[in-house]
């Protein structure tokens, strides 16, 4: 439910700061209801979202992608050839443009990587 709120928050970069937080918390409350989360869990998640928002809302970051999936060959480090057995698959939480320095950054909230059979 918190991850859904983060996704909504990053996709709502166009909204005012107050609207952005409201949209994220609304998405979180809907997910909490849908998944039967108790009131304490929903309250803690909303407070975490408020803290996250207060830390990041005024950063000049333009969201280019949120929850973007990728699938790419896994190269053998010795030969440089793509594996015929494995592919690298995942999802990035966000990809943003920083208007201060013109650079692009990945936004990642957790580390969870793995290899899947193709």
Secondary structure, DSSP 8 states (H G I E B T S, - for coil): -HHHHHHHHHHTTTS-HHHHHHHHHHHHHHHHHHTT--HHHHHHHHHHHHHHHHHHTTS-EEEEEEEEEEEEEEE-TTT--EEEEEEEEEEEEEEEEETTTTEEEEE-SS----EEE-
